[in-house]
Amino acid sequence: MKPQPMRLGDLSVGFVHSLADAVASHGKDPQPLLEQYGLDTARLAEPGARLSIPRYMRLGHAAIQLTQDPALGLRMGQLSRLSQAGLAGVTAAQAPTVREAARCMIRFEPLYGSNYRGQSSFHEDARGAWLRFYSISPYNAYNRFVVDSILAGWLTQLSSVSERVLHAERIDIEFEEPAYGQAYQILGNCPIQFGAGQNQLRLGLESLAQRNPQHCPSTWRHLVQLCERELEQLTRTRTLRERIIQLLGPLLSGGREPGLEEVATRLKLPTWTLRRKLAQEGTQFRAILNDTRRDLAMTYIRDTELAFGEIAYLLGFASAEAFQRAFKRWNNQTPGDFRRSRKGT
């Protein structure tokens, strides 16, 4: 059976509804744009339907061009609803507190969105908590809106749980302040740090402790059980190779190549045991690493507009030249030839 091409990630088509609402708020009809991307009424009503991240980024960019609003992502976040995140969102809407709703949304994120290179996380301390969001970088006109919509959406969605407006204590954003920087005022008066190390927002203890007046304990527990079953089914893997591939995505980074020892540690296995188990499956760690890099490289070239130097950085190569040599060795053609051959496919 021919293997499926690797994807950078995907998300529920439910996210398209807030994009459509944001376009409509500008007096534009979103329907022709959605249909151009194969998102007609039937597709949007299909249970479990997903949209690839690269396609979503192109759709968002087209919506920004249509509305002439570079801050459209912030508007999307304001108009987002928990129900658009499917079962995880409906479950979060029944959480007893804002804290539990935030934990629910992040814990069950794979049920409504996946990113091969990283995932959201919740970090709590004695004074509050950080909600962190991973996005594909480097940033450009195609993906800044994704970060904007998620951070603004978290505030809107968690405010709906408590039925009162929540204010972040601080917001950090990885990219440099864009030309539409003034638009971030809609997120409140909290400090916003651009060019930060991570995309994240901070909620204080008072906000986290806000109770949900719609909470029903039995319904909440039932929905959490359903989410746990769905997550178990979704994340079940059959081979050690599959588990390693899942680990490699987030570990690959600029000029840094993950080694066998690091992966063994994350799998909680002795290095020699990992090597032996892979031999039993007829493979080696280096082969899995090369295959993962090759498949990711082809995906980046096919599905994004990233420059080859940027792709080399994302895949942990020491230089663009090293990446180009490796790609030609893998595919018997240069990255440029491969991208040109994929135009229009």
N, C-alpha and C positions, 0 to 999 in steps of 0.2 A: 504494500500500500504506500503510495506516495506521501511523504510527510507534509503536513500543513506548513505554509510559510509562517515564520515567527512574526508576532505582532508586538508593537511597543506597548500595547494595552488597549482597553476598550472601556466603555461606560454605558449605562442604561440609557435608552432613548428618552427616558423621562427627563433628562437634563435639557433636551431640546425644547421642552415646553417653556421654561423660563427664558430661553433665548428668543423664542417666538413672541412671548409676551413683551420682552424688552424692545424688540423690533416694532411691535404694534404700538407701544407707548410713544414711539416717534411718529406715529401716523402713517406707517408703512405696512403694507400687507406682507406678512412673512410667508404665506403659502407658496408662491412661486419659487422662492428661494429654497424652501424645504423640499419641494418636489424635485427641484434640480439636483438635490443630493439624495434622492430616492426615499425621502421621508414623508410619504403621503399619509393620509389618515389611517389606512389599514396597517402600515408599518408601525406607526406610533402606538397602535392599539395591540400589537402583537406581544403576548406574554414573554418576558425574558429577553426581548429584543435588545441588541447591543449595537453600538456605533464605535468604530475604531477611533483611537485618540487622534491620529493624523487627520482623519476625515472630519472629526469634530473641530479641530483647529482650523482647517480650511473653511468650514462652515461659519465659524465665528468670525474669521477674517472677512469673509464675504458679507456677513451681517454688519460688521463695522463699516465697511465700504458703503453699504446700502444706506445706513443711517447717518454716516459721517460723524459717528460718535466713538472716538477711541476709548472712552470710558464705559463702553457698553457692558463690559463684564461686571462692573459695580452695580449697574442697573439690573442685570440678570440676577445677581445675588440678592438684591432687595426684593425681587419678585419670586424668588424660589420658595418652594414648599417642601416640607418633609416627605409628603406622599410621593414626590417625584423621585425619591431614592428607593422606591419599591418597598419590599418587606422590611428592610432595615430602617427605613424612614418611618413607616407606620409603627414599628416597634418603638423607636425613639420617642414618638409622639405620646406613647403611653408610659414613659419612664417616670419614676416618682420625683426626680429632681433634674435640674439642668446638668449636674455632674453626671448622673447616670445616662442621660440622653446623649451627652457628648461621648462618653465611653462607648455607648451602643453604636453610634454612627461610625466611630473609628474602628471598633473591633470588627464590625460586620461590613466594613467597606468593600471587601471582595464580592459581596452580593450585588453591589450596584456599580462597581468600578474597579479596574485593575490596571496597574502600571508596572511593567516588567522591571523598571529600574528603581522602584522604591514605593513606599506607601505612607499613609498618614499615621500619626502616632499621638498619644496622649501622655503628658508628663506632669504628674502632680507632685507638689511639695507642700510644705507647711503653710504657705501663704496663698496658694492658688494653683493654677495649672496652665500649661502651654498646650495648645492644639496646633500640631505641625502638619504641614501639607507638602508632599513631594511633587515637583513638577519637572518635566523635561526641560533642560537648559542646553545651550545658551538661549537667551530670551530675544524675541523679535515681535513683530506685529501679529504673528500667528499664535502666540502662546501667553502673552502677558494677560490677556483677558481671562484665561483659565484660572490663574492665581487670584485675580480680582474677584471673579465670580464665586470661588470657593470660600475665601475669607469673608466676603460680604454675606455669602449664603449661610455660613455657620452662625453669624450674629443674628441674622433674620430667623433662621430655623430654631435656634435655641431660645430666642425671644418668644417664639410662638409657644414653646413648651411652658414657659413661666407666665405667659400672658402679660408680660411687662418688658419694656425695651431694655436689653442688656447692653452695657458699655464695656468694651475691652479696656484693659489697663495699658496695653501697649500692643502694637502690631509691627512685625518685622517682615520685610519683603526683599527677596533676593536681588531683583533687578534694580538698576539705578532709577531715580525718580523720573517718570516720563513727562512729556510735555503737558499732559492732562493732570498733573499732580494735584491741582486745587480740587479736583473732583473727589478726592479721598476724604474730604470734609464730611461727606455723608456717613462715614463710618464713626463719627463722633469726634470728641475733642482729645482723644488719647494720642500720645506720641506715636509717630509712624517713622520707622527707620528703614530707609531704602538702602540698597547695596548691602543688605545683611547676609549673614551666613545661612539663614533658613527662612522659609515662609512659615510664619506662625503668628498666632494671636494669644494674648494672655487674659485669662479671666480670674478675678479675685474670688476669695472664699464666699463672700456675700452672694455674688452672682451664681456660683456653683451650687450653693445651698438653696436657691430659689425652688419652691415646690411647684409641682404640676397639678393644678386644680382638676384636670381631667383624668388623673391617674386612677386606674382600677387594678389592684394587685393581681387578681386572678388572670385578667386579660394580659397584663404585662408579662407575667411568668409564662403564659402559654405562647405568646409571640416570641419571647426569648428562646424558648425551646425549639420553635420552628426555625428560627435563624440559625441556631446551633446545628440543627440537622442539615440545613442547606449548606452551611459552611463546611461541615465535615464531608459532605458529598462532593463539594466543589474542590476542596483542597486535597482530597485523597490522591496519593501518587502510587505508582506500581513499582517503580524501579529506583535504585540509588542514583542512576544517571539523571532522572527527572528532578530529584531533590537537589542535586548539585547545580543543575541548570537554574533552578529557582533561586538558589543562593548567589550565583555568579552575577546576575543582573545588577543588584545594588552594590556589589563589591567592586565592579569595574569602575575606574575613575581615572582622572587625568594623570597619565604617566605612571600609573600604579597597576600592577598585575597581581591579582590574588594567587597565592600559592597553595599547594596541596595541604600544608600544615594548617593554614588559616581555615580552609574549608573543613578539614577534619575536626578542628576545634569547635566550629559552629555546629557540626553534626554530632558532636560529643562522642567521637570515635578516635582511637589511637591512629596515628598516621599509617602504621603498617597494616592495621585492620582495613582501613579505607582502601589502601592500595590492593590488598588481597581481594576484597569484595568486588572492586572494579574489574580485576583480572577474571574473576568468576563470571562477570557479565560480558567478558570479551572486549573490554575497553580500558583506557588509561585516562588519568586526569588531564594530561596535556591535550589529548584528542578532544575531550569534552570542552575544554577551554577554547580551543581553536574553532570547534564547530559553533560554539555559542557566539564567539566574536564574529565569525563569518556570517552567521544568520542575522545577527544584530546589524552588522554593517550593511548587508543587502536591504534590510528593512529601513534603516535610516536613509539610504540612498533612494530607495523606491518611494517612500512615503513622506519624506520631509524635504525641505529646501536647504538643509544644513550644508555648509561648506565641508570639504573633505578634512580640513584641518580640525574643524569642530568635532567631526565624527571620530577622528583619531583620538582626540582628547577624551571623549566620552567612553571610548573602548579601552582606555588605559595604555595606548601606544606612546612611546617616548617622543615620537615625531610624526608629522604627516607623511614623511618619506617612508618611515617604517611601516605605516599603515598601508600605503599604496603598494609597497613590495609584497606585503602579506596578502592583500586582496588579489593581486595578480597571480600569486602562487595558488590561491584557493580556487579562482574562477577562470584563469587563463585569459583575463581581460582586465583592463584598468578600471578603477571606479568611474572615471569619466565615460568610458565606453559603455559600462553597465547602465549608468543613468540615462544616457542618450537612447539606449536600446529599450528602456522602459517607458519612455515618453509616450503618452497616449494609450498605455496598456491598462 
